[in-house]
C-alpha cells in the first residue's frame, strides 16, 4: 500500500501521531508528510508538494477551498486550540494570568522560545503580544524563534539553562516531553484557533484521506483531542 501524504499545522502533530498506528492497522497505509507553521504548509501545497490531507486553520482552509486547492465539502473541524505559556518540566510556574504578570515573567526569562513570527499563527500572535506589552525591544536578545511550535518546545526541553519560557499553541506544549503548560495567555491576549482537516483537491488517495479525517474528527477520538489540547 502507498503512503497517505499530509500537510499539517504543528498543532495537530500529536493527535495524528496518536492515531497513526490505528490508521495503519485499518488501511495498511502509513502517514507521511510535514508538520509545521500553517503558512509554510500552505506554501508547500501551492508549490506542488504531494498532499492528500490538509490540517490547517479554518481561515486557510476556507481560502484554499475558494481557490480550488481543497475539495469543497470535505472539511471537518477538529476543535479549537488556545495559545499558552510553557516552562521546562520541574521548574516553578510563573504567574501569567494578567498582562502585567506575563510582562514580568517574560522580562526575567533567560530565553523565550516560540514559533516562526512570520509563518506560524502563534508566532505572529506572540510578537504582537510583545508589542502590546511594550517589551519587544527589551526582550529582543532573549527571543529564540523556531520554524514551528513543536520544534521550539523540543529545543526548550533539551536546553540546560534555567529560567526559560515558551509560548505556542497548547497542543504543542502538551505533546512535548520535558515541558509543562503554565496556562493559556491572559484573556486580553487570547488566541483561540479553529483547526480543520480537509481533502486536497489533487489528492491521489481521496478515499483514504476521508478515512483519516473521519478518524481524527470521530467521537471515538474525542478524548484524545481533549487530552491533547483541542477544545
GIDAJO-V105994 format. One line per field, one symbol per residue. phi: phi as a letter, one per 30 degrees, with the letter a starting at -180 (. if undefined). A space follows every 10 residues. Layout:
BEGIN
phi=???
END
This chain:
BEGIN
phi=.ddccbbbdd ecddddddce ddddddbicd cckbbaeddd dedddddjdd acbcbbdedd dddddddicb deicdbdckc bccbcbbdej dddddbdbed ddeddddcdd abcadedccc edddddddde dddibeddce dcdbdbeadd dedddddcdc ddidbbbade edddccdjbb ddadeeedce bccdcbcadd dcedbddddd ddddddcded cedddddcjd c
END
